[in-house]
Amino acid sequence: MKTTDILRLSLNSLTHRGLRSWLTILGIIIGVAAVVAMLSIGNGMTASVESQMEGLGADILTLSPGYTQASGADSGFEGMRQRMQQMMGMPSEEESSSDDPSLTDIDLYALLEADGVLYAQGVISGNNIDVEYLSESVRLSYEGIDPLAWSYMTTATLESGRFLDIGDSNSVVIGSSISTMFDQTLTVNTQIKIDGNTYKIVGILSQSGTGGFGGDDRTIFMTQDAARNLDDTLDNNEYSYIEIKVSDTDYIDEITSNIESTLYSSRLVNEETRDFTISSSTSMVETITSTMETLSFFLIGIAAISLIVGAIGIANTMFMSVMERTRLIGILKSLGTRNSEILKLFLAESGIIGLMGGILGVFLGLILIGLISDMGISFMNMGREAGVSTSAVIVTPELIAFALAFSTVIGIVSGLIPARKASKLQVVEAMRSE
């Protein structure tokens, strides 16, 4: 029997069992669609986070006050939590009290003497300040920076205007999203009110990239002195955190150790009593990526249950097909059809079910991706602000090919036992079947 004959007989059998075939295929469609959607969204979210975190600079370390075992430098996550909250436009949690350790000019000067440190700047950050323009008001985040150090450390680029200079006490640089938050677009030299004080916009940053957190797009940058006027909880020589630019990212672990040793001496602490956390965008990316991969595998495991149910459905359908066509099998064998050809006939049939389920499942998955992606972006405010085009999903040809191949293999494997049963039937017994 030729291969074309086997495929033709398989398709003819599926066509004659139309409703049963479609119900069997439906189980595969749901499973493949769920797996494709989960993998695509998971990969897209991971790529978005990595893109945004890389925008912070791989050569930038962040020194934060306070330390717990869970927030050490190895994890990287808690050490940059405040920075992440600001990037997401979320209010910071009140963690510290007046008795908690703080970062001061003493720490800043000590860091500048550490081996491997090129630049360092103290940052004063805050959330939810009122920004007014004309009759409108929005609540935004702000950062007080050292203009001289910031010009060497920032990864941001300007869309228009200039960066801050020393002495720009009444000037600000704004993120790209802020410029379109008001009915009338903000431009360079526009005057806005921040917490009741008037400031002139001297620069507007370019979009910070396709990362899901918006980066600096929703942040107002001002001098440290101006920022201190907005935060009465910090003394004149205190900072929310300190950013450090290292000389060589290949030796970032060694440089981090040098910084820790320097801070142990300047702050009179040791490994057991340390009261600071050093973290980096690299460690943050690794932590978030690992977490999201774990979540993706968990979701894929749930989606795989549908494929298992679909595989059971295929096996059940093929057993029924063997029972219904026992006499036909006997006739084919009496005409000289070999056992191997009977086996191929039923395997082709179950493989076609899997392949069709995979094709339709991919299409359904793409539809689900579009719906879930739009809903996720809307609810989580991830991208698409001020015209930022952000894809929350990544669909690759490899993923589609994998889905089709996997569904076909599931179909073939599910039909293997029924196909072997059909090939082992004796001609006389099969001919007797009604």
C-alpha positions as CSV (number, residue, x, y, z in Angstrom):
1,M,0.0,0.0,0.0
2,K,1.4,3.4,-1.0
3,T,1.8,6.3,1.4
4,T,-0.7,8.3,-0.6
5,D,-3.2,5.5,-0.2
6,I,-2.6,5.3,3.5
7,L,-3.2,9.1,3.9
8,R,-6.3,9.0,1.7
9,L,-7.8,6.2,3.7
10,S,-7.0,8.0,7.0
11,L,-8.6,11.2,5.8
12,N,-11.6,9.4,4.5
13,S,-12.1,7.7,7.8
14,L,-11.9,11.0,9.7
15,T,-14.3,12.6,7.4
16,H,-16.9,9.9,7.9
17,R,-16.6,10.3,11.6
18,G,-17.0,14.0,11.5
19,L,-18.5,15.0,14.8
20,R,-16.4,12.4,16.8
21,S,-13.2,13.5,15.0
22,W,-13.9,17.2,15.8
23,L,-14.6,16.5,19.4
24,T,-11.3,14.6,19.7
25,I,-9.4,17.4,17.9
26,L,-11.0,20.0,20.3
27,G,-9.0,18.6,23.2
28,I,-5.7,19.0,21.4
29,I,-6.8,22.5,20.2
30,I,-7.4,23.7,23.7
31,G,-4.1,22.3,25.0
32,V,-1.9,23.6,22.2
33,A,-3.6,27.1,22.4
34,A,-3.0,27.3,26.2
35,V,0.7,26.2,25.9
36,V,1.4,28.6,23.0
37,A,-0.3,31.5,24.8
38,M,1.5,30.9,28.1
39,L,4.9,30.5,26.5
40,S,4.6,33.5,24.3
41,I,3.4,35.8,27.1
42,G,6.0,34.4,29.6
43,N,8.8,35.0,27.1
44,G,7.6,38.4,26.2
45,M,7.3,39.5,29.8
46,T,10.8,38.2,30.6
47,A,12.2,40.0,27.6
48,S,10.5,43.2,28.6
49,V,11.9,43.1,32.1
50,E,15.4,42.3,30.9
51,S,15.2,45.1,28.4
52,Q,14.2,47.6,31.0
53,M,16.6,46.5,33.7
54,E,19.5,46.5,31.2
55,G,18.5,50.1,30.6
56,L,19.7,50.8,34.1
57,G,23.2,49.9,33.1
58,A,25.1,46.7,33.8
59,D,27.9,48.8,35.3
60,I,25.7,50.5,37.8
61,L,25.4,49.3,41.4
62,T,22.9,50.5,43.9
63,L,23.7,51.0,47.6
64,S,20.6,51.0,49.8
65,P,20.3,51.4,53.6
66,G,19.3,48.4,55.7
67,Y,20.1,44.8,55.3
68,T,18.4,41.4,55.9
69,Q,19.5,38.0,54.9
70,A,16.8,37.8,52.3
71,S,17.9,41.1,50.7
72,G,21.6,40.5,50.5
73,A,23.7,41.3,47.5
74,D,23.4,37.8,46.2
75,S,19.6,38.1,45.7
76,G,19.7,41.6,44.3
77,F,15.9,41.9,44.6
78,E,15.2,43.7,47.8
79,G,18.2,46.0,47.3
80,M,16.5,47.5,44.2
81,R,12.9,47.3,45.4
82,Q,12.7,51.0,46.0
83,R,14.1,51.7,42.5
84,M,11.6,49.2,41.0
85,Q,8.6,50.8,42.8
86,Q,9.6,54.2,41.5
87,M,10.0,52.9,38.0
88,M,6.5,51.3,38.1
89,G,5.0,54.5,39.5
90,M,4.1,52.7,42.8
91,P,4.3,54.3,46.2
92,S,7.1,53.1,48.3
93,E,6.4,51.1,51.4
94,E,7.4,52.8,54.7
95,E,10.1,50.4,55.9
96,S,12.4,52.5,57.9
97,S,12.1,54.6,61.0
98,S,14.3,57.3,62.3
99,D,16.4,54.7,64.1
100,D,17.2,52.9,60.9
101,P,20.6,53.3,59.2
102,S,20.9,56.0,56.6
103,L,23.3,56.8,53.8
104,T,25.3,60.1,54.1
105,D,28.1,62.1,52.5
106,I,30.6,60.0,54.6
107,D,29.5,56.9,52.7
108,L,29.6,58.7,49.4
109,Y,33.2,60.0,49.9
110,A,34.3,56.6,51.1
111,L,32.9,54.9,48.0
112,L,34.8,57.2,45.7
113,E,38.0,55.9,47.3
114,A,37.1,52.2,46.7
115,D,39.0,50.3,44.0
116,G,37.0,49.9,40.8
117,V,34.6,52.8,41.4
118,L,34.5,55.5,38.7
119,Y,31.6,57.7,39.9
120,A,29.1,57.7,42.7
121,Q,26.1,59.9,43.4
122,G,23.6,60.2,46.2
123,V,20.0,60.1,45.1
124,I,17.0,61.5,46.8
125,S,13.8,59.8,45.6
126,G,10.2,60.0,46.3
127,N,6.7,59.3,44.9
128,N,3.3,60.9,44.6
129,I,4.3,64.6,44.4
130,D,1.7,66.9,42.9
131,V,2.8,68.3,39.5
132,E,0.6,71.1,38.1
133,Y,0.4,72.7,34.7
134,L,-2.3,75.2,34.0
135,S,-5.4,73.8,35.7
136,E,-4.3,70.2,35.6
137,S,-2.5,68.1,38.3
138,V,-0.9,64.7,38.3
139,R,1.0,62.7,40.9
140,L,4.5,61.6,39.8
141,S,7.9,60.3,41.1
142,Y,11.0,62.4,41.4
143,E,14.7,62.0,41.8
144,G,17.2,64.5,43.2
145,I,20.6,63.9,41.5
146,D,24.1,65.3,41.3
147,P,24.1,66.9,37.8
148,L,27.8,66.4,37.3
149,A,27.9,62.7,38.3
150,W,24.5,62.0,36.6
151,S,25.9,63.2,33.2
152,Y,28.5,60.4,33.4
153,M,26.3,57.7,34.9
154,T,22.9,57.9,33.2
155,T,21.9,55.7,30.3
156,A,19.1,58.1,29.3
157,T,19.2,60.2,26.2
158,L,17.6,63.5,25.5
159,E,14.7,64.0,23.1
160,S,15.0,67.8,23.4
161,G,16.7,70.4,25.6
162,R,19.7,69.6,27.9
163,F,20.7,67.8,31.0
164,L,20.8,69.6,34.4
165,D,23.7,71.7,35.3
166,I,25.1,72.6,38.7
167,G,23.1,75.5,40.1
168,D,19.8,74.5,38.3
169,S,17.9,74.7,41.5
170,N,14.7,75.8,39.8
171,S,15.0,73.6,36.7
172,V,14.0,70.0,36.0
173,V,14.3,67.3,33.3
174,I,11.2,65.2,32.8
175,G,10.6,61.7,31.4
176,S,9.1,61.3,27.9
177,S,5.7,60.1,29.2
178,I,5.2,63.2,31.4
179,S,5.3,65.5,28.4
180,T,2.0,64.2,27.1
181,M,0.2,63.6,30.4
182,F,-1.5,67.0,30.2
183,D,-4.0,68.3,27.7
184,Q,-1.3,70.6,26.4
185,T,2.0,69.0,25.6
186,L,4.9,70.1,27.8
187,T,7.9,71.4,26.0
188,V,11.4,72.7,26.9
189,N,11.2,76.1,28.7
190,T,7.6,75.3,29.9
191,Q,7.1,76.2,33.6
192,I,5.4,73.7,35.9
193,K,4.6,73.7,39.6
194,I,5.9,70.9,41.8
195,D,4.4,70.9,45.3
196,G,3.6,74.5,44.9
197,N,7.0,75.6,43.7
198,T,7.7,76.8,40.1
199,Y,10.3,75.0,38.0
200,K,11.4,75.3,34.4
201,I,11.7,72.3,32.1
202,V,15.2,72.4,30.6
203,G,15.2,68.9,29.1
204,I,12.9,66.0,28.0
205,L,14.3,62.5,28.0
206,S,13.8,60.0,25.1
207,Q,11.6,57.0,25.7
208,S,13.5,54.6,27.9
209,G,12.9,51.6,25.8
210,T,10.4,48.7,25.5
211,G,10.7,47.5,29.0
212,G,7.5,46.9,30.9
213,F,8.1,49.3,33.8
214,G,8.4,52.5,31.9
215,G,11.9,53.3,33.3
216,D,12.5,57.0,33.7
217,D,9.6,57.9,31.5
218,R,7.4,58.9,34.5
219,T,10.1,60.5,36.6
220,I,11.1,64.1,37.2
221,F,14.8,64.8,37.7
222,M,16.0,67.8,39.7
223,T,19.0,68.8,41.8
224,Q,19.5,67.3,45.2
225,D,18.9,70.6,46.9
226,A,15.5,71.0,45.1
227,A,14.6,67.4,46.0
228,R,15.4,68.0,49.7
229,N,12.7,70.7,49.8
230,L,10.2,68.0,48.8
231,D,11.3,65.5,51.5
232,D,11.6,66.7,55.1
233,T,12.5,63.2,56.4
234,L,16.1,63.4,55.2
235,D,18.8,65.5,56.7
236,N,21.0,67.7,54.6
237,N,23.7,65.1,54.1
238,E,21.4,62.0,53.8
239,Y,20.3,60.1,50.6
240,S,17.6,57.6,49.7
241,Y,20.2,55.5,48.0
242,I,23.5,55.8,46.3
243,E,24.3,54.9,42.7
244,I,27.8,53.6,41.8
245,K,29.4,53.3,38.4
246,V,32.1,50.6,38.2
247,S,35.1,50.6,36.0
248,D,34.7,47.0,34.5
249,T,31.6,44.8,34.5
250,D,33.8,41.7,34.1
251,Y,35.1,42.2,37.6
252,I,31.9,43.4,39.2
253,D,32.0,40.7,41.9
254,E,35.5,41.8,43.0
255,I,34.5,45.5,42.9
256,T,31.4,44.7,45.0
257,S,33.7,43.0,47.5
258,N,35.9,46.1,47.6
259,I,32.9,48.3,48.1
260,E,31.7,46.2,51.0
261,S,35.1,46.2,52.7
262,T,35.2,50.0,52.3
263,L,31.8,50.4,53.8
264,Y,32.6,48.0,56.7
265,S,35.4,50.3,57.7
266,S,33.6,53.6,57.2
267,R,30.4,52.5,58.9
268,L,32.1,50.5,61.6
269,V,30.2,47.3,60.9
270,N,31.0,43.7,59.8
271,E,29.4,40.9,57.9
272,E,27.1,40.1,60.9
273,T,26.1,43.7,61.7
274,R,26.1,45.2,58.2
275,D,23.4,47.7,57.7
276,F,23.5,48.2,53.9
277,T,22.6,46.4,50.7
278,I,24.5,46.4,47.4
279,S,22.6,45.3,44.3
280,S,22.9,45.5,40.6
281,S,20.6,45.4,37.5
282,T,22.3,42.1,36.5
283,S,21.4,40.3,39.7
284,M,17.9,41.8,39.5
285,V,17.5,40.5,35.9
286,E,18.6,37.1,37.0
287,T,16.2,37.0,39.9
288,I,13.2,38.2,38.0
289,T,14.0,36.0,35.0
290,S,14.2,32.9,37.3
291,T,11.0,33.8,39.0
292,M,9.1,34.3,35.7
293,E,10.5,31.1,34.3
294,T,9.3,29.2,37.3
295,L,5.8,30.8,36.9
296,S,5.8,30.0,33.2
297,F,6.6,26.3,33.8
298,F,3.9,26.2,36.4
299,L,1.3,27.7,34.0
300,I,2.5,25.4,31.2
301,G,2.1,22.4,33.5
302,I,-1.5,23.4,34.0
303,A,-2.0,23.9,30.3
304,A,-0.4,20.5,29.6
305,I,-3.3,18.8,31.5
306,S,-5.5,19.7,28.5
307,L,-3.1,18.0,26.2
308,I,-3.2,14.9,28.4
309,V,-6.9,14.9,28.2
310,G,-6.7,15.4,24.5
311,A,-4.3,12.5,24.2
312,I,-6.7,10.2,26.1
313,G,-9.5,11.3,23.8
314,I,-7.4,10.4,20.7
315,A,-6.6,6.9,22.2
316,N,-10.3,6.4,22.9
317,T,-11.3,7.5,19.4
318,M,-8.8,5.2,17.8
319,F,-9.9,2.2,19.9
320,M,-13.4,2.8,18.8
321,S,-12.2,3.1,15.2
322,V,-10.4,-0.3,15.4
323,M,-13.6,-1.9,16.8
324,E,-15.8,-0.4,14.1
325,R,-13.4,-1.3,11.2
326,T,-12.4,-4.8,12.3
327,R,-14.1,-6.4,9.3
328,L,-12.4,-3.8,7.0
329,I,-9.1,-4.7,8.5
330,G,-9.7,-8.4,7.8
331,I,-10.6,-7.6,4.2
332,L,-7.4,-5.5,3.7
333,K,-5.3,-8.3,5.1
334,S,-7.0,-10.9,2.9
335,L,-6.0,-8.7,-0.1
336,G,-2.4,-8.8,1.0
337,T,-2.0,-5.7,3.2
338,R,0.8,-6.3,5.6
339,N,0.6,-5.7,9.4
340,S,3.1,-2.8,9.1
341,E,0.8,-1.1,6.6
342,I,-2.2,-1.5,8.9
343,L,-0.1,0.0,11.7
344,K,0.9,2.9,9.5
345,L,-2.8,3.5,8.5
346,F,-4.0,4.0,12.1
347,L,-0.9,5.9,13.2
348,A,-1.4,8.3,10.2
349,E,-5.0,8.7,11.3
350,S,-4.1,9.6,14.9
351,G,-1.2,11.8,13.7
352,I,-3.5,13.8,11.4
353,I,-5.8,14.4,14.4
354,G,-2.8,15.7,16.4
355,L,-1.6,17.9,13.5
356,M,-5.0,19.4,12.8
357,G,-5.4,20.1,16.5
358,G,-2.0,21.7,16.6
359,I,-2.7,24.0,13.6
360,L,-6.1,25.1,14.9
361,G,-4.6,25.4,18.4
362,V,-1.8,27.7,17.2
363,F,-4.4,30.0,15.6
364,L,-6.6,30.0,18.7
365,G,-3.4,30.6,20.8
366,L,-2.6,33.7,18.7
367,I,-6.1,35.1,19.2
368,L,-5.8,34.5,23.0
369,I,-2.3,36.1,23.0
370,G,-3.8,39.3,21.5
371,L,-6.7,39.4,23.9
372,I,-4.6,38.6,27.1
373,S,-1.8,40.9,26.0
374,D,-4.1,43.9,25.5
375,M,-5.9,43.2,28.8
376,G,-2.6,42.8,30.7
377,I,-1.1,46.0,29.3
378,S,-4.3,47.9,30.2
379,F,-4.5,46.6,33.7
380,M,-0.8,46.7,34.6
381,N,-0.1,50.0,32.7
382,M,2.8,48.2,31.0
383,G,3.9,50.3,28.1
384,R,1.7,52.0,25.6
385,E,1.9,55.2,27.6
386,A,2.4,58.3,25.6
387,G,2.5,56.4,22.4
388,V,5.1,53.8,23.6
389,S,4.7,50.7,21.5
390,T,5.4,47.7,23.7
391,S,4.8,44.0,22.9
392,A,4.0,42.0,25.9
393,V,4.4,38.7,24.0
394,I,7.0,37.0,21.8
395,V,5.8,34.5,19.2
396,T,8.7,32.8,17.4
397,P,8.6,30.5,14.4
398,E,10.4,27.9,16.6
399,L,7.5,28.0,19.1
400,I,5.0,27.5,16.4
401,A,7.0,24.6,14.9
402,F,7.4,23.1,18.3
403,A,3.7,23.3,19.0
404,L,2.8,21.6,15.6
405,A,5.5,18.9,16.1
406,F,4.5,18.2,19.7
407,S,0.8,17.9,18.9
408,T,1.5,15.5,16.0
409,V,3.8,13.4,18.2
410,I,1.1,13.3,20.9
411,G,-1.4,12.1,18.3
412,I,0.9,9.4,17.0
413,V,1.9,8.2,20.5
414,S,-1.8,8.1,21.6
415,G,-2.8,6.0,18.6
416,L,0.1,3.6,19.0
417,I,-1.6,1.0,21.1
418,P,-4.8,0.9,19.1
419,A,-2.8,0.8,15.9
420,R,-0.8,-2.2,17.2
421,K,-4.0,-3.9,18.2
422,A,-5.4,-3.4,14.7
423,S,-2.2,-4.8,13.1
424,K,-2.2,-7.9,15.2
425,L,-5.8,-9.0,14.3
426,Q,-6.1,-12.4,12.7
427,V,-7.7,-12.4,9.2
428,V,-10.3,-15.1,10.0
429,E,-11.4,-13.5,13.3
430,A,-11.5,-10.0,11.7
431,M,-13.6,-11.3,8.8
432,R,-16.1,-12.8,11.2
433,S,-16.7,-9.5,12.9
434,E,-20.0,-7.8,12.2
